[in-house]
Amino acid sequence: MEHSIKKTDRPPYGIIAVLMIGAFIAFLNNTLLNIALPSIMKDLDIEASTVQWLTTGFMLVNGILIPTTAYLIQKYSVRRLFLVAMTLFTLGTLLAGFAHVFPLLLAGRMIQASGSAIMMPLLMNVMLVSFPIERRGVAMGVFGLILMFAPAIGPTLSGWIIEHYDWRMLFHFITPISIIVLLIGFFMLKDKKDKIDLRLDVFSLLLSSVGFGGLLYGFSSAGSKGWDSPYVYVSIIVGAISLVLFILRQLKMESPLLNFRVYKYPMFALSSAITMILNMAMFSGMLLLPIYVQTLRGITPFDAGLMLMPGALLMAIMSPINGRLFDKFGGRILAVIGLAITVVTTYYFSQLTLETSYTYLMVLHAIRMIGISMVMMPVSTNGLNQLPARFYPHGTAMNNTLNQVAGAIGTALLVTIMSNRTETHAEELAKEAMKNVTAKPTEAAAAAMQQQIGMRALLEGINDSFFIAACIIIISFILAFFIKRSKQAEDPVEVKGTQMHKATQLSKN
């Protein structure tokens, strides 16, 4: 990667621009689909446990392929990887747009995922190689601004399309844009890669796929199937064993598929822990808030998207600002303030009622997004800054993979908490209601009471889940106090080579 890009002091803005457009399209596609899931369920006559595979399947493919991106980035040129990734994404989008049955739609989504899995680590690596440490904050901030604009417009755009057109229009809308981006990349990207004698260890790939895939499948299925389902606990056990074997194998290899030695660098290890924990809890807002506003409050998909838009826009606007602040002050102060905001706002989300105003939800969500924006990119960049350049592909692949796993674990945990607490609250409310009933209610009155108990129980279940999410974020908040400004560590391989060269020169003299 360094050979193909770093030939001049001037960053390759053309390459970066093309990659950012491709990544933006992939991000936009994901945010468009979330609002459309109820419409897809109705049109294809499928259950919620089935339609969620559009998200779970996408996550699974990402979890399996992202670990291989470190190898791919070192082996192939930016041009080659981008064209392959964008072609796969375009083919998947085209297939999903014409899907008339669920298996075809799922296949399209998984092909899309195989393309987007390559795109993000590739872009991150190009950014790290192209900008010196003292300018990375601003560069990553602009990168965040562009990518965060996708979730800003996605839900609202999706809501409007769903209300006026068929859900397939979401894919038809993306397809021509993907084709244009693919053509731009074909004509604009000209970098070449020196031939590298690097072979793919197939057994490592198999262990990685079973390990990360098993964990992602197990935790993603826990919300719908329950923790006592063999599908869940067998997948998690097999995944965990495979992952341990994968890690042990990588530590013994000279050229590992995914280099776990990146965790020798303390700031990278700390940043990875903070972002993983935050990712687990962040899904509370993405998952629980739509359930609350649409199921309990009856807010339309379009209005739900509008409610989330200010938060996403502020997150995008804050990204370059946070980048400049990071370059000036470092990551610790940003992370501490951002996590404090995130903890407080998540706690306030655990105090929702059936009368909470639309404006209050919008403002609270916006403030929460500002807090999260102050943490994610600055903390990740600070961790990656400590790595020698040779480890950049492994660091970006590791972060992306583990964030996928953390997101799956967080989703499963929060859904389970919400479901279990909803059942408990429903039993308690039913007992309390029976105590206050003096005469046998009519059938209509009993049905109305049951509906009211169900709504109250779900509300309390959502509140309990938000409260647990706030407690989880406190762990990241404590860890943030240990952040130090990173300096790039010396590459042990380069140091050893320099020492050998000096020894040779001395022996000649």
C-alpha positions, 0 to 999 in steps of 0.5 A: 500500500505504501509503495502504491500511494506514498510517492509524494508529500501531497496526499492523493486527493483524487483517490481519496475522493473516489473512495469516499464517494464509494463508502458514502454510497455503501453507508447510505444504502444501509441507513435507507434499508432500516426504515423499510423492514416493516414494508418488506415484511408485509410485501414478502409475507415474512416474520420479523425473525426472518427479515432481520436476516437482511441486517444479520446476513450483512453483518455476518459477511462483513465479519467474515471478510473484514479480517481478510482485508489486511491481506488484500490491502497488502497484496493488491493495489487500491484501484484493483480492490476498489473496482472489485468492491464496487462491482460486487456492491453494484451487482448486489444492489441490482439483484436486491432491486429486482428480488421478488422472493426473500432468498433473492433479496438476502443474496443481494444484500450479502453480495452488497456486504462483500463489497462494502466490507473491503471499502471501509478498511481500504479507505481508512488505510489510504487515509493513514498512509497519506497524512502525517500524524499531526494532520490526521485529525482534520483529515479523519474529520472531513472523512467523518463529515462525508460518511456521517451525512449518509445516516443524516439523510438516509432515514428521512429519504427512505421514509419518503420513498417508502410512503410514495413508492415500492421498497424496491425503489431504495435499491433502484435509486442506488444502482445508477449512482453505484454504476457512475461511481464504478466508472469514475473509479475505473477511469480515475484510479491509476495507482499500481502495486509492486508484486508482493510474495504474500500467500493467503493462509487458507486454514487461518481464513477458515478459522477466522470465518467460523470464529467471527461468523459463529460469534456474530450469528450466535449473538445476532440470533439471541434476540429472536431465538433466545439464549437457550436455543442450540442455534445460539449457544452452539454458534457462540461456543464453536465461534469462541473456540475457533477464534482462540485457535485463530489467534494462537495460529496468527501469533505463531506466523511470520505473515499472519492474516490478522496481526494480533500483535497490534495489541502490544501497543497500549493506546491502540489496545485502549482505543479498541476497548473504548470503541467496542464498549461504546459500540455495544451501547450505541445500538441502544439508540439505533435499536430501541428508539425506533421501536419506541417511536413507531410501536408505542407512539405510532409515529410514521416512518417519515416522521421518525426519520425526520426526528433522527435527522438533526442528530445525524446532521450535527454528528456530521458537522461536528466531525471536522471540528472534532478533527481540528480539536483532536490535532490541537488537544489530543483524544483524552479531553474529547473522549472524556467530555463526549462520553460524559454527554453520552452517559447522561443523555442515555440515562435520560432516555431511560426515563421515557414516558408515553407522553414524552414530546417529539421535540424532547426526543429530537433534542436529546438524540441530537445531543447524544450524537454530538457526544458520540461524535467526540469519541469515535473518530478521535479515539480510533485515530489516536490508537491507530497513530501509535502503530508502525505503518506496516500495521495499519492494514491490520489495525483498521481490519481489527477495529472494523471486525471487532466493532461488528462483533461488539455491535452484534453482542450489544444488540443481542444483549439489549434486545434480551434485556428489553424482552425479559424486562417487558415480560416481568413488567407485564406480569407485575402490572397484570397482578396490580391491575387484578387487585384494583378490579372489583367486578369482572370486566367486559370483553372489550374492557379486558382487551383494552386493559391488556393492550394498556398493560402491554404498552406500559410493559414494553415502555418499561422494558425499553427504559431498563435497556437504556439504563443498562446501556448507560451503565455500559458506557460508564466503563468507556468513560473511566477508560478514557482518563487513561488516554495519552497522545500517541506517537508512532512507535518504531517498527521492530522489523525496520529497527532490526534491519537498520541495526544489521545494516550498521553492523555490516558497515562496521564490519567492512570498515 
